[in-house]
Amino acid sequence: MTSDESLSCPEPDTAKPCDCGARDERHLGAHAPETGAGPMAEAVLRALYPQSPLRRALLKGLGAQGLLAAVATLFPYRAAEAMLHDRTAPEHKRLQVAYLPIMCAAPLIMAHAQGGFAREGLVVTLEKATSWAVVRDRLATGRLHVAHLLAPMPLTMSMGVGSAKVGVDCAVLQNINGQAITLHQRHKNRRDPRTWKGMRFGIPFDYSIHNLLLRYYIAHYGLDPSRDVALRVMPPPDMVANLRAGNIDGFLGPEPFNQRAVYDGFAYIHTLSLDIWDGHPCCSLSVTARLVKEAPATFAAVARALIAAAESAHPAANRPGMVATLAAPRYLNQPATVVSQVLTGRFADGLGNVRNVPDRIDFAPYPYPAMAVWILSQLKRWGYVHRHLRYQDIARQVYLAVDARKLLREQGYPSPGLQTPDFRIMGQVFNPAEPRPYLASFAGKGGV
């Protein structure tokens, strides 16, 4: 693999190895789409204009759509795409998809707004939901078959934890990172978590990565999150209002609400979630197991649209163009400044600093089963699951990694290798092959 000089890459001695043999694929310009028009158009563009300075100049002068129109006169890439993607028509053309209006849903929103679903032969209606419990219940009763879910929810629903047991699969991830611990300004001198005893924190759901990361973080500093602090479930939009009113002292929640609390002038960002686990999963696009079995072409079409949208949202160059769409009342209904600060990673932290963290939120669709194993270990740790778990079997059954890898390859995107990357949570390496010893290592540190 060769990198594209038009994008900055990490230094070789600090970069993670890429599954294809080079540096971290998430930072390599050779894998990064430049127009958001799909892999066929990107491939033709690079073939016609192999030198990146020339491509940049043409993109700047003509814009993405203008350049693609010019390319189409030289090579009929749209016809080639149609032949390449000659697939079985989806069994169900019309779909309702529930989501919560948070930044994690950016690929879902962009696939809807930019015609990604339409290109797959789908007519999708996005429905805003008020809480994760509402979405869960609609899936459980069969009123929905596709939904934006928190990463742990397909696991808990498939096991019957916290709800009726119903087969739900994680088709693809929507985002990694993109959360934060945000505290009220009155606590700006309480930055040591060891001083947080008695504080009240908002979380979006019991079965959320937010709850599990916050518990892990607090326990790491010697407090018991089940006894020493109060964790209160509330919808993400309510976190800002409750923090302002003093009903909670802080929250670990999704964007854009951390940045919105800073923007409104009464909060500061204490810790980004990537500082707890860089690359952690947050939200998924999940489907009922029934849909996968009975309507496989519909499942594949939905997953392809999300994969394309997530891959398009990954490059930093594409983020500014997403702001207006995401911020619109129809979708997130948030100030464009707030959305931009989250997407670009250049943001005010509420303590007088402007920080630059490009990976504050990222979009990587591949659902590593190892992520599911870690989630299961923490559900076990904190008493949400009591029975014996077959970690690997559950992870492989619910996180559809094989399907995702196949769809990534079909669409021309790099697919992860079989080796799981190192996952480090608060500096501790997690070995997904040995979840029980990992869980035992927390004995006496809360929850076990």
N, C-alpha and C positions, 0 to 999 in steps of 0.2 A: 504494500500500500504506500502511496506517496502522498504527502500533505500538500495542500494548496497554499501558496504563499499569501493568498488574499486573506487568510484567517490566521490569527495567532494560535500557536499550539504550545502546550506545556513543554518545559525543558525535558530532554530525554531521560535525565537521571531522576526526575521526580514524577514522570508520567506513569500511569498504570499501563500494564501490557494490554494490548488489544487482542480480542479473540482471533482476529485474522492474522496476528503475528506482529503487528506494529504497535504504535502507541494507542492510548485510549481512544476508541472509535468515536466517543461522544465529543472529542475535541479535534477531530481530524477534518480538515477542509475537503479532503477527497470524498468524504461521505456526506457532506452537508449540502442539502438542496439550496439553490440560489434563487429560484423563481417561485417555488411552492406549487409548480404545475404538474408534478409527478415525475417518476424516475425515467420514463421514456423521453419526455421533453428535456430533462436535465442531461441525459446521455447524449442526445442529439446536439444540444447546445455545446457541450464540452467537446464533442467530436468536431463540430464545425469551427469552434473557436477555442482551441486547446490551451491558448495562453491566457492565464487568469487576468493579467492587466487589461487585455483587450476586452474580455468578457465584462469586467467591471466598468470599463469606459462605455461599452454599449448599453449595459444595464442602466448606468447613470443617465446616458443621453436619451434612450428610448423608453426606459421603464420596462418592467418585466413583461407586461402585456404587449407593448410595442415590439420588443425583441422577439417574443414568441410568435407574433404575427409574421414577422420577417422570416423567422426560421421555418414557419409552415409553408412559405412560398418556395423554399429550397428543399424541404423534406416533409412529406405528409405524416408527421409524427402522430397526429390524432388517429389517423386510419391504422397506423401500426399499433397504437395502444389498443384500439378496438379489437384487432386480431389477436394481440398478445393476451388480452383479458377476455377472450371469448369464453364466458362461463355460463353455468346453468343459471337461469333467471331465478331470483329469489321467490320462494313459495308464498311469502307474505309481502306484498309490495308496500302496504301501509303499516307503519309502526308508531306507537306512542312510547316515548322514552322519558322517564322521570329523572330530574336532576335537581340538586341544590345550587343556587346561584353563588358559587364560589370559584376562585381562580383555578382550582384543581380540574374543573370541568372545561377548561379552555379547549382541549382537542374536540370534545363533543360539540361545544358551541361553534367552533370554527368549521367543523365538518358540516354542520347544519347551515351556517351563514354563507359558506363559500361553495356550496353545492357538492360536497364530498359524498353525501348520501345519495343525492340525485344521480351522480355518475355511476353509482352502484345499483341503480334501478329501484331505489327506495324513496318513498315519500314519508319523511319522518316528522312527527309533531313533538316538539320539546315541551315538557310540562314542568314548570317550577313546583317544587315541593317545599313544604314548610319545615320538615324534620326528617331525619333518617328513619325514625320509627314508621312514619307514613309510607315511605318508599318500601321499607321491608314488608309491611303488611300487605301492600298492593301486589308485591311479587308473590308473597306466600299464598294469597287467595287467587292467583292466576289472572288478576286484572291487568297485570303487566308481565312482559317477558324480557324486557331489556331495561336496564337502569344504571345510573351513576351511583355506585356504592363505595363506601369506605373499604379499604383493602381487607380488613378482617371480616367484613360482613358475609361474603360468600362462604367463608369457612364456618362461621358460627351458625348461619342459616342451614348449611348442609349437615351440620351436626345436631341441629335442634337446640342450640344454646341460646336462650333468651327469647325464643320464638318457636312456633311449630316447625318441625323438620321439613325442609323442602330443598330439593336439589337446585343449587345455584352455583354457577361457575364463573370464575374470573377469566374473561376472554382476553383482555389486554389491560395494562395499566394506563391510566391517564397522565399521571404525573409522579415525579419523585421530588423530595424536599418540599419547600413551599409552605412551611408552617413556622411558628415561632412561639416562644413564651413571652408574653407581653404583660407588663406590670403598670399599675397606676403610678403617676409621678410622685405621689406621696411616699412611695417605697423606693425612691431612687438611691437611697443610702442603705438599702437592704439587698445588695446584690449577691451576698453570700447565701446560697440556698440553706445552709445550716441554721440560718436565722428565720426561716419561714414557718416555724411551728405555729399553728393556729390560723394560718392564712387560708383564704378561700379561693379556689380556682375553678374557672369554667372549662368544660370539655364538651365537644359536640355530641358524643355518644359513648356509652360504655364500651362498645365493640368498635373502637376507633384506634388508629395508630397514635392519635393525639393522647388518648388516655394511657396507652402502653408506654409511649416515650416519656410522658410526664412522670409516671410512676417510676420508671427506670431512673430518670434523672434525679428525682427527689431521694429515692432510696440510695443512689450512688453517694449522696452527701450525708447519709446517716439518719435520715428521717424515715418514718414509716408512712407512706402515702395513704394507707387505710386508716390511720389513727391520728397522725400528727397534723394533717391538713384536711380540709374539706374539699371534695371534688363534686361539682354540680353540673349535671347535664343540661345543656341549653342549646337551642339552634344558633348557628354561627352569627347571624345578624344581631341576635340579642346580647351577644357577648360585649359588644361595644357599649350599648346602653346600660347594661348592668355594671360594667366597669366604671363608667362615668358616674353612675348613681351611688357607687360605693357598696353595691351588693356583693361584689367579689373584689378580690385584691389583684387578680391577674387571670390570664387564661392561656392555654395552649390551643390555638385554633388555626383555622385555615385563612389564607389570604382571600380577599384583600383586607380583612378586618383587623389584622395586626397593624398594618400600615394606616388604615383608616383611623384607628384610635390615636396614632401618632399625629396624623394630619389634623385631627380635631383638637389637638393640643393638650391632652390630659394623660398621655401614656408614653412609655418608652419600650423599645424592644430589648428585652434582656438577653435572650439566646435564640438564635436561629436553629431550627430543627436539624439542619445539616451539621451543626456543631455537636449534636448528639449522635447522629448517624447520617453521614453523608451518603446520599443515594437511597435513603429509605423510601419504601412505597407509601403512597397516601391514599389515592383514590383509583378506582377501577371502573371499567365499563363491564358490567356483569350481565349474564343471561341465565335464564332458567335452563336446567339440564333438559327439560322437555323440548325447548326450542332447538337445542343442539341436536337432539335425537330426531325430532320430527320435521325440522325445517333447516337442514344443514346449509343450504345455499343462502338462506336468509341470515343465519349466524355468520357465515363467511363474509357476506356483503357488509354487514355491520362492522365486523372486526377490521376488514380492509379499510373502510372509510376512517375508522378511528386511528389505525396505524398510520395512514397517510397524513392525517391531521397532526398527530403527535410528532411525526418525523419532520413535518414542515415547521412546527412550532419550536423545535429544538434550536436551530441556528440563531445566534444573537441578532444577525442581520434581519431576520424576519419578525422579530418581536415588536418593534415600533409600529409596524403595519397592522398588528393585531389589536392595538390599544382601543381605537375608536369602536370597533365591533364589540369587544368584550365589555367596555364601559357603558354601552348603550342601555337605556331603560329596559329594552326587550330582554336583555341578558343579565348582567351583573348590577346595572343601575348604580354605578359608583363614579366618583370623580376621575376623569382621565389621568390626572396627576398621580393619584393613588395607584391605579392600575399600571401605569408606566413605571413607577418606582419599583413595583414588585417584579414586573416582567424583565426589566433591564438590569435589576440588581443594584442600581444606584439610588440610594434612598437615605432619607433623614431618619436617625434612630431615636429621636426624642430626647437625646442627651446633648444636643448641640453638635453632633457629628454627622457628616455625610459619608456613608459607607459605600463601597463598591464591591459587591459580591455577585458576580455574574451567574453563579449556580444557585442563587437563592431559591429559585424554582426551576425545574427542568422537566422535560417531557420525554419519557423513554418507555415505549409500550410493552417491552418484553416482561412477562410475569415470571420472574425466577421462582421456582418452587422453594428454594432456600429461604426466600422472604416469608413464605407461608409457614415454614418450619419455625422461624423465629417468632412469628406472631403466635403460633400455637404454644410455644414454650412460655410466652408471657401470659397468655390466657390461663395456662396451667399455674404459673407462678402466683398469680393474684386471685386464684380461687374461682375463676369463671368456669373452669372445666375441672372436674374432679376425677373422671374415669381415666383409665389407661388409654393412651393415645398411640396410634400407629402413625407417627408424624409424617414419614415419607409417603405413605400410601395416601393419606388425606391431602397432602400438599400436591401430589401429582394428579390426583383425581379432580381437585377443585381449580388449581392454577393451570390453565390449559397451555402449557409451555410448548408442547409439541405442535399444536395447531398454530400458535403465534409464530414459532420459528418458520414453519412452512409458509405462512402468509407473508412474512417479511421477505423471504427469499423470492416468492412469486412476484412480489411488487418491486423487486430490485433493490431492496434495502439490505444492509449488512445484518446478518443474524448472529446472535451470540453463540459461542461454542458451547460444548457440553460442560466445560469447567465453570464452576460458579466463582465469580470474583470474590475477593476478600471483603467481608462485611465486618466493619469495626464499629461497635457501639460503645461510646465513651472510652475509646481506645482499646477495648477488649475485642479480640477476634472471635467471631462466632463460627463454629464448625457445624454446618447443618447435618453432617453425618452422625453427630453425637449430641443430640439435643438433651438427653437425660443427664449426662455429666455436666453439661452447661447449666441446666436448671439446678442441679445439686450444688453448684458453686455459689449459689445465692443463699444457701442455708444460713439463717441468722441475720440476713440482710433485708428482711421484710418479704412477706408474701409466700414463703415456702414453709 
